[in-house]
Amino acid sequence: MSSPAVTLPGTKLELGRVGESVPRVDGIPKVTGEFAYSSDLHAAGMLWGRTVRSPHAHARIASIDTSAATGMPGVHAVLTHSDVPGATHYGLEQADQPVLAIDRVRYFGEAVALVAAEEPEQARRAAAAIVVSYDPLPPLVDAEQASAHEALHPDHPDNVLRRLTIRHGDPEAEGDVSVEGFYEVGTQDQAFLGPESGLAIPDGEGGIDIYVATQWLHVDRDQVAPCLALEPDQVRIHLAGVGGAFGGREDLSMQIHGALLALRTSRPVKIVYGRDESFVGHIHRHPARIRAEHRANRDGKLVCVRMRILLDGGAYASSSTAVASNAASFACGPYAVANALIEATVVYTNNPPCGAMRGFGAVQTCFAGEAQMDRLAAALELDPVELRLRNALAPGDVLPTGQRLAGSLPVAEVIRRCAELPVPEPEELPRDPIRLPGGAGNVTRGEGVQRGVGFALGFKNLCYSEGFDDFCAARVQLAADGSAVVHCAAAEVGQGVTNVILQVARTELQTEDVRLAPHTTSTVGSAGSASASRMTWMAAGAVRLACEAALEERRRFGGGGGGVDVDVDVDVERIYRHPLTSPLDPQTGQITGERAHVAFACAAMRAVVEVDVELGLTRVVWVGTAQDVGKAINPQAVHGQIEGGTAQGLGLALMEEIQTRDGLITNASFTDYLIPTALDMPPVDAVLVEDPEPDAPYGVKGVGEPPTVVSTAAIASALRAATGRALPRVPVRPQDIAL
Amino acid sequence: MRIEVTVNSEAREVDVWGGESLLHTLRERLGLPGSKNACEQGECGSCSVLLDGKLVCACLVLGAQADGHEIVTVEGLGQEGQLHRVQEAFVETGAVQCGFCTPGLVMASVDLLERRPDPSDDEIREALSGNLCRCTGYAKIFEAVRLAAAR
């Protein structure tokens, strides 16, 4: 990373070791506008690419006529599926998605053709001049009907992508009390602000350099190269500035398309999606339908949890099978349950494809499971916090998958610490309408306002699971002048992993003079994905390992002890792996080795809401949370993750939903797909519970996902307390409250 | 068509297409990509600039409409080698994560503090409610504005 042109007076940007709150190293270029995001890139002779997309959710392609577009002013290339030189399909888990649709489109917005032109407006007009003739087919839009519908993919005759059943103990075990519920979660969008974009530059020798906003450089390369019929080292992926990710940049967007156009025209090609295109340009959070039954004894101890989870995976696989596994794995919540029957199914439909989003399957089941725990507390006439404490998982307990909890998971501690936070006093009426539910849109004096307090608990896994070979490479170069350069392909998506890498290197090398080289596939091995709450753990592990190896190397070649100010150049690369996991048994959902998940993190949250029950308007007044963070490497950044993660959960609770009609998205804009604004967010009081993870470097845990997992459930709980309604579906709409 | 604009105190002449937004002119023709392209239809505030001292979304103004006018973008804040106090406060408080919304929020905060040097918390929230941020949950952005106001 280049040094900023200006410095920040009074702030020791250079001092930052593990455990210190330090400002972001990319903070200054980001506040001055210098920081180059993927949509800011420019190259001499650059063309603009444009994608032609399907207006149908399901159709046969009868013909594609590109002749008019080809001759239009400024147009240099028009490509369709027949121009893809290599593999015709790609995908994260299964290569089931066509680079460009071949004979059929399976979702609204599927890419069909490409154009490159001198000016973006010329590209837009040329794209509009391509005539695609479709024969519409009946779309499969109801996940419940998936198995009754004609197969969307030939290798999945029943349209089932994965079904996982976890049988634990005696699934028929009865308790004194039973509560049942049916819950629904709408389709949430990552809605990162930086649209999909990038620049592909041909190297003149048949290869290509792609500068793109992504979460995992190497997995992009491994999907792109086969489709271009190139060797992996002919495709170099470089991280451009990333305007947020949240899971939505795990799958490819413009990478192959830009490269195809650039290689065809021998010119650099830039593609930038507009906001409407971004809504169809990436996958979403799986919508879910969940049937749950919780059985408990009079003393409040859970006896048996039964849950059936149906996830709509949309038209292509993306990471759906792992999302289904997570939904099942965390269905019971962080509670000790002796008996369980959990069935998670994810199906193909003609709805928008779904994949990774912050919380990854655990959000949906936390919402359902925590609603059930509140119902159970009411049925047992127990305080909801007390009920959760009585069932809290503790080290040594066995999870429904048969995995014994070996590492850190301070469930009771986060419950207690959260419950201790003082809840703000009710605010008096009348008051400025900006502080009424609905804000300035509320036309009353607050007569219908009722207050409610809710509580929820959530957890999920850290790092990749189920036997995935999860590793991260880092490379450290020690120069003769005492400086050090670290190479690590860990994607900086805004979460602050750049600071983590530098803090670790400074701590281990005992020097301030450390620089992080640009993120690229060409100088260092894979870092794995900036997802699954894994990047801090994995990058810290890899960088520490590489630093230790570099110092050892220096010692072996006769350097003095202590610092790195010796006249020996050292260049070492090391790969870090966390303890091995193994798959779940496909029949029983039980572990086949010691563990299916390497570690876990939990969070408790209390939310205070006000609801205008006459108008159906809501206001989240306050959120208090205690989160299990292992060890906070940069406490300021950890608080930032908790506040931001809470906002996304609030969005799902109250406003965020991709709406479709017959598979067609009807709200692809920020006017119609609402995300929380400055007026929607309450203050968030967060307590960091530091209980080091024994297997992780410095005891760290990923911190990005737990707040998103728990906040939707906590806010829904508070809304129920305020309204007395069951509210089994999120987002909760005004008509769910006031009609 | 050719337009004359004063951008960040510098007189510039530039050829624009009549249908393009001021945002496109700034980003693609004047070499000022600091103003961001998150929605390009006035919903997110990421492209906020000052046009003759008024806060506007550059995506909702045509490049041609800026002919003869004065524009300040995020690149034009601060002095030589010195950040504007709002920029400084954003870095210090951790108000920046991915940073894509940051230029717009910095401009909106600068505009707010010009109008209201000592805003209340509600005034801050209202003034920034046209700028979407997806990463931070806004808490540290409010802290940054309070810090900048205190200085």
Interface residues (C-beta under 8 A of the other chain):
Chain A: A5 V6 T7 L8 P9 T11 S21 P23 R24 D26 G27 I28 K30 V31 T32 G33 E34 F35 A36 Y37 S39 D40 E119 P120 E121 Q190 A191 F192 L193 G194 P195 G241 V242 G243 G244 A245 F246 V272 G274 R275 D432 I434 R435 V493 G494 Q495 G496 Q636 A637 H639 G640 E643 G644 G645 T646 A647 Q648 S669 F670 T671 I675 P676 T677 A678 L679 M681 P683 V684
Chain B: W17 G19 E20 H24 R27 L32 P33 G34 S35 K36 N37 A38 C39 E40 Q41 E43 C44 S46 T73 V74 E75 L77 G78 G81 Q82 L83 Q87 E88 F90 V91 E92 G94 V96 Q97 C98 G99 F100 C101 T102 P103 V106 D122 I124 R125 E126 L128 S129 G130 N131 L132 C133 R134 C135 T136 G137 Y138 A139 K140 I141 F142
